[in-house]
Amino acid sequence: MPPAPPDPIRLEVFKHLFASVAEEMGVVLRRTSYSPNIKERRDFSCALFDAAGQMIAQAAHIPVHLGAMPLSVQAAIDALTLGPGDVAILNDPYRGGTHLPDITLVTPIFVDAQPSGVAQNTDGAGERPFAFAACRAHHADVGGMSPGSMPIARELIQEGVIIPPLKLVEAGQINQGLLELLLANVRTPEERRGDLHAQLAANAKGAQRLGELAARYGLAEVQGAMQGLVDYAERMTRRLLAGLPDGVYRFADRLDDDGVDPQPAEIVVTIAIQGEEATVDFTGTAPQRRGSVNAVYAITLSATLYVFRCLLGEDAPTNSGCLRPLRVIAPVGTVVNARPPAPVAGGNVETSQRITDVLLGALAQAAPDRVPAASQGTMNNLTIGTSRAEPGAGDWDLAAGRPFAYYETIAGGMGGRPGKAGADAIHTHMTNTLNTPVEALEYAYPLRVQRYEIRRGSGGAGRWRGGDGVRRDIELLADAQVTLLTERRIFAPYGLAGGAPGQPGRNLLLRGGQEMELPGKTTLQAEAGDVISVQTPGGGGWGAPVD
């Protein structure tokens, strides 16, 4: 017999308790990690899952991670028998992952409810976990054809090491053979080792705290709260849909190119709302491409969850229940549901943003007073690094042969929205990270930030203007390979309700007093003294300008 759900007040208490556990996991991960990408930029996510793999709570981390993580947890459950002391590891995009740098760890949580109501760890063989703690972190390098593992690739294997669901830890012991195999295939093994240990610590904290909640309140009540919160999120989503006018809403937008072929890739969505349910259909979207802009189904599902969750308001729980009233159709073999072995690095960071844009564009027709104009629509991915010490490294000491891999996404403009202008210089939608602080960047890498400022006037005009992007100029102090994986360099972020589009972004190479325009997606061998200038798009304006 399933446990009875707690009363509404008790449910609200558990909503905050579960979320606080996920937040504490994030604090542990950030404070114990090695890389600036995780420690400074906070490019990670933590969440809790029930025995069936449903997400029950998440921290306020990265939307593109969190909506996809249930598929990774499910893949680990399906592939492995996880016992006490085990931890699964995976990053395969075709098994619930996003792209290869995002490595997910999944820890089963075992408790045994005693007659006294005290929950204790159990070593009973074959016992089913009562919950799972999981975290996903973007590792600055996981191998592949270029430092930073965000290359202009044509197949998945070029993007880095592929990890199917495996046991990184078994019965409390790290699988050293597997760990060393992974570290042998990356450019910065000690940094990766430190970040993986930080992820293990984060999951351990989540398991500890959830066990303590079961001990305090009793296992049955905690399980009832888990199911109750998922059901509650479903009810709130159904109420949202019932409040929107029934109808069919269509919108289309384009990716600039795929980095290999110059043709744009159109993404089309049709949202059919009927009563308390909606069908989100991406039929008509472009076939998957040779370049890495292909998104896996987990990405499309994640963007859909994010957009509908945004319309729910702040008080609603974010969990798997939000997706129950939604049917997502993503035709296989398209850029929103690619087949292996298509490369996917850009699908996670760039196509996810365009999927969000088309979903919001469609929903703006159903809820015009609640949906903003397009934000910058890109994460402006920049990677700089070396695979080995280069002769003439300059001021940065590479004499010991230590390579480096710097990765960053860069903020831009937020779209204007009814009643308020868009914010300047902010990460939006599927990313929720920070820019690397200048001091941390210059301390960790042979790089110097020459210029970092708001790109004034880049936001679209409107009654409520779009937010401005930024300009970030980074000088190389050593020869290194540079990769740019960016969007909205050709097709501008759209305005709504008569607002003007935001300005497209620009990428420049400054060398010897010369300014050279760079494509949105490119790899080049840069020299010490070169400056990479990333000028990000502004957001679209909302409403016709008022004189």
N, C-alpha and C positions, 0 to 999 in steps of 0.2 A: 504494500500500500504506500503510495507516495506521501512524503511528509506534507503536513498542512502548511500553507504559506503564512508568514507572520502578518500581523495587522499592519495597516498603512504606516503608522508611526514607527513601528519596529522595522518595517521595510526601508523607510527613509534612513534610519540609523545604520542598517547594514549597507545601504548604498554608499554612505560615506566611509564606513569601516573598510569595505572592500577596496574602494578607490584609494584610501590612505595607505593600504598595504602596497598597491601598485606604485603609488608615488614614492614610498620609502624604498622600494626596489630600485627605482630610478635614481634616488639619492646615493644609494650604495654603488650603483654602476658608475655614476658620474665621478664620484669621489675616489674610486679605486682604479679607474681606467688609466691607461698610459697615454693614449693618443690625443692630441688637441681636437681631433674630429669628434671624439666622444666626450672628452672632459670639458672642452670649451664650447663647442658648437651644439652639444647635446643631441647628436644624431643617433638616437636610440629610442626604444619604446618598451614598455613593460605592461603586462596584463595578466589576469587570472582567468582560468577556465574551469568548467565543471567536469565531471567524470566523462561526459559524452563529448567533450571538446568544444562546447559552446562558450564563447567569451562572456563572462559575467561582469567584468569590471576592467577598466583601463585607467592608466594615468593620462594626464593631458600632454601626450607626447606627439608622435608623428602620425598624421592621419593615413598616409600611404602604407605605413607599417601595420597599423592596428587593424584596419579592415581586412587585411590579407592574412594576418597571423592565425585566425582559426583554421584556415586551410593547411597551414604548416603543422599546427598541433594535430589536426586530424591525420595528416600524412605520417607523423611520428607514431600516433596511436595505431594506425593501420599496419605499419611496417615492422614495428618492434613490440616485444613484450617488455614493458617497463616495470621493473620491480623497485623495491626500496633501495635508495642510494644510487639509482641510475639517473643519468642525464643524457637526453638525445641532442644531437647537433645536426643541422641541415641548412642548406642555402639554395637548393635546387629550385629555380623559378617555376619549373613545371610540376612541382609538388608543393605548391602553396607559398613559395618564396616570391621575392619581388625582383631583385637582381643579385648577382653573385656577391658583391661586397656586404650585403645584408645577411649576416649569419644569425640564425635563431637557435637558442637553447631552450629545451623543454624539460621541466623537472616534475615528475609525478609526486603527489603528496598523499601519504598513507596515514590514516588515523583509524583508531578503533574505539568506538564509543563504549565506554564501560557503564555498568549500572549506576555508578555514582555520577555519571554525566561528564567524567573527566576523559578527555581524548588523549590517547597515547600512541606513540609510533608503534607500528607493528612490523614484525619481520615475517609475517605469514606468507609463505610462498603461494603465488597465484592470487593473492588478494588484489582487488581492483582499486586503483587510485581513487580517492574521493574528489580530487581536484588536481589541477596542474598550474604551475607557475611558468611563465615563458617571457623571454626578453629577446629583442632583435636589435642588433647594433651594426652600424655601417663601419666596416673596417677599411682603413685608408688604402690598403692594398691586399688583394687576394690572388696575386699573380696575373697571368694573362699577357697580352702583347704590348701593354704600355704601363708605366708606373701609375698607380692610382686605380687601375682596373676599371676604367671607364673609357675604353678605346673606341675608335671608329672601326668596329668589328663587322664581320660578315657571318660569323657563326658563334654559338655560345661558348665553345671551348676556348676561343680567343680572348674571352673576357675574364678568365681566371679559373681557379680550381672549383670543380663542381662537387658538392657534398650531398649525397643522398641521405636519408634518415639513418643515422648510425649512433651507437652509444659512445659518447665521449667519456662518460663515467659509468662504471658498472660496479654495483655493490659498494659504492663509496670510493673506488679506486679509479684514477684517471687512466684511460687507455693511452699509455705513453707512445705506443707504436703509431696509433692514429694521429695523435697530436704532433709527433715529429714528422709524419708524412705531410700533414697540412702545412707545417712551418717550413718544410723544405721547398714548398711551391709558392712562397710569397717573398717579396723583396725585403720586408722589414719583420723578420720572425720574432724578435724579442718584444717589439711593440704589439704584435698579434698575440703572443703568449700572454702578455699582461692584460690585454683587453678581454681575452677569453676567460681568464681567471676572474676578472671583474664581473663578467656575465654570470659565471658560476656563483659568485658571492651574492649577486642580486637575486638569483633564483632561490638560493638557500635562505635568504632573508624572507622572501615571499612565502616559502614553505613553512618557515618558523612561525611567522605572524598568522598565517591562516590556521595552522595547528593550534595556536594559542586561542584564536577565536572559537574553534571547535571545542576546546577544553573549557572555555568560559561559558559558552551558551549551549553547548551540546551539539553533537554532530547533526541530529535531525533538524534542529532549528536553523543551523547554518545552511544545510542543503535546501531547506524550504525557502530560505531567503534568496539563495542563488536562483532557483526556479521562479520564485515570485518576481524577482527583478527582471528576468528575461521576459516573463509574461507582461509585466508592467510596461516595458519598453515597446513591446508589440502593440499593446492597447493604445499607447500614446501615438505611435506611428499611424495606426488605423484612424485615430481621431484627427490627426493632421490631414490625412488623405481625404477623409469625409468632409473636411472643411474647405477643400479646394474644389473648384468647379469640375464636374465630369467633362472629359474631352480628350482630344488627341493633340499633342503639342510636339512640334518637330523643330529641330535646330541642327545646323551643320557649321563646322569650322575646319580649318586646315592646319596641318603641320607644315613648316617651311619646306623641309626635305628630310632625307634620312641619313645624310652624311656620305652616302655612296652615289646615289642617283639624285638629280636635281629636282625631280618632279615632286610637287606637294602631295601630301596624303590626307584625304578628306575623312573626317570622323562625323558620322551622322547618328543622331539619336531620335527616336520617337517614343514619347512617354504617353501612355494611354491610362488615364485615371478613371476608375469606375467605382464609386462608392468608397469602401475602405481599403481598396487594393489598387495597385498600379503595375503596369508592365513597362519595363524599360528595355527598349529594343534597339540594338545598334546595327540592324540590317541596313545595308547600303554603304557601310564603312569600307575604306580601301583595303585591298588585300595586304597581307603582311609584306614587309619590305626587306631588301637585302641588308640595309643598315640596321642599327640597333634601336630604332624607335618602336619596335614591336613590344606591346604590353601583353602579359599573360592574363588569364581570366581573373586571377586573384587581384590584380591591379584594378581592373574594371569594376569588380565587386567592391573593392575598397573605396573607390571614388564615388560609387553610387551610395554606399553607406554614409560617407562623409556629407554629401550634398543634402540628402534627406534629413540626416541628423542635424544639420545646421538650421533647418526650418523648424525643428522641434522646440528650441529654446534651451536655456542653460540648465534648467532643473531636471530634465529628462536623463535617465541613465543611458550610457552608451554601451550596448552589448549586442549579442547576436539576435535578440528579439526585434531590433529595428529593421532587420532584413526580412522578417517573416511575411509581411504583407506585400513584398516586392518580388516580382518575377523579372530576372535579368537575362536577356537574350543577347549573347555575344557570339556571332557566327565564327566557327572555328576557321582558322586560316586567314584572319584579318588582323589589322594592327591592334585590335582590342582583345584578341584571343588567339595568339600566335601558336603555331605548331613548332615543336622542337625540330631541328636544333637552331632555330632562329635566335640571333643575338637580341638581348633585352635590356641592356644597361640604360639606354635612353628611354625605353618604354616606362620604366619605373619613375624616372625623374621628370621627363618631358611630356610623354604621351598622357601620363596620369593627370597632368595639369590641363591638357586640352580636353580630355574626357570630362573633367570638372567643368570647364568652360561651356561645353555643349549641353551638359545637364542643366547648368544654371540658365543658359540661354533658353532652353525649352521651358523650364519652370517659371521663368520670368513672364511667360505668357499666361500662366495659371495664377501666379501671385505677383503681379507687377509692383506692388508696394512693399515687397519683402526681399527682393533679389537684387544684388548689386551688379553693376557693370563688370566687365572682365577685369581681373587683376593682371599682373604682368604676364602670367601664363607660361612661365619658365622657371627653372631653378638655377639657371646660369652656372652650369657645372664647370669647374676649373680644376684640373689636376696638373701638378708639376712634380717631376721627380727623376730619379736616376735608378738604374739597376745595379750600378757598381760605382766605385770611386772613379771620377774622370780626371785626367791630367789637367793641371792648371785650374784647379777648383776655386782659386781666389781666396776670399776672406774666410770661407767656411771650411773647417778642417775635415776633409774627406780622406786624409792620409791613411786612416785605419781601414779603408774600404767600406765604410758604412754608407749604404744607400739611403735615400729618403723618399717619401711619398706624401705629398701634400694634396689634400682634397678639400674643396669648399663649394658650397652653394651660396649665391650672393642675392641679397634682398633686392626688391624692386617696388613698384607702385601698386597700391591696392585700388580696386575700382571704387568709384563713387557709388553711393547708395542713397535710397530715398531718405532725405533729411540730414545727410551728413557727407562731407567730403571724404574721399579715400585717404588712408594714411600713407605717408611718405616712407620710403626706405624700410620696408618690412617684408618678412617672409609670409607668404599667403598660401591658403588652401592646402595642398597635399604635403607641403613641408611646414614644419613648425620649429625649425632650427634657428641658430644664431649665426651671425658672421663671426669668424675667428677674430678675437681681439688682436689688435696690431702688435701689442707687446708679446703675446703668446706666439703669434706667427713668427715674428722676427727672432724670438728666442729659440724656437724649435727647428727652424729651417733656414737655408741660405737664401733668404728672401728679404726684401725691404719694401714696405708700403710707402710709395711716393705721394700718393694722392687718394683721398677717401672723402667723398662729399656727396651731398644730394644733387641729383641731376635736375636742376631747376627747369620747370617748363615742360617736362616730359609727360606729365599727366594730361589726360584729355580734358578739354573744356566742357563745361556743363553747368547747370544750375548747382549741381554738387560735383565739383571737379574730381578727376582721378588723381590719386597720389603719385608723387614723383618717384622715379627710380634713383639709382645711385651710380656713381663712377668710382671704380676701385682700380688704381694703377699699382702693379706689383713689379718691382725690379728684381731680376735674377742676379744673385751674387756668384752663381756657378753655372756652368753649362748644364742644361737639363732638357728633358722632353716635356713638351706642353701639349695638353689636350683640352679642347673646348667642346662641350656638348651643350648647346644652347638653342633656344627657340625664340619666336617672335622677333626675328631679325628681318623678316620679310612681311609677314602678315601681322598687322597691329592688333593689340587688345581692343575688342569692340566696346563701344559705348552703348547705353540703353536709353530709351525714352527721349531720344533726340540729343543725347550727349555725344561728344566727339570721341574718337578712338584715342588711346594713348600712343605715344611715340614708340616705334620699334626700338629694339636695342642695337648696340654696335659692339664689335670686338676689333681692337686695334693692336698691332705690333709697332712699338716705337723703337727704332734702331738707328743710331748715328744721326739723330736729327730728322730722320725720315719717318713718316706716318704711313703705315700700310694697313689696309682694310683686310680683316680676316673673315673667313666664312663662319657661319653659325656653328658648324661642326667641323673640326679640323684637328690634325696633329702636326706639330712641327718640332724640329730640333732647334732650341733656342740657345743663345750664347750669353755668357756673363755680361751684364750691362744692358741686355734687352729689357724692355718694359712691356708687360701685357696689360692692356687697358680694357676692362670690361665695363660697358656702359649699359645699364639694364633698362628694360622698358618701363614706361609709366602705365598706370591703370586707366581704364576708360572712364569717361565722364557719364553722369546720370542726369537726364533731364535737359531740355533745351536751355541754353544760356539765357540769363535774365539781364537786360540792359541796365 
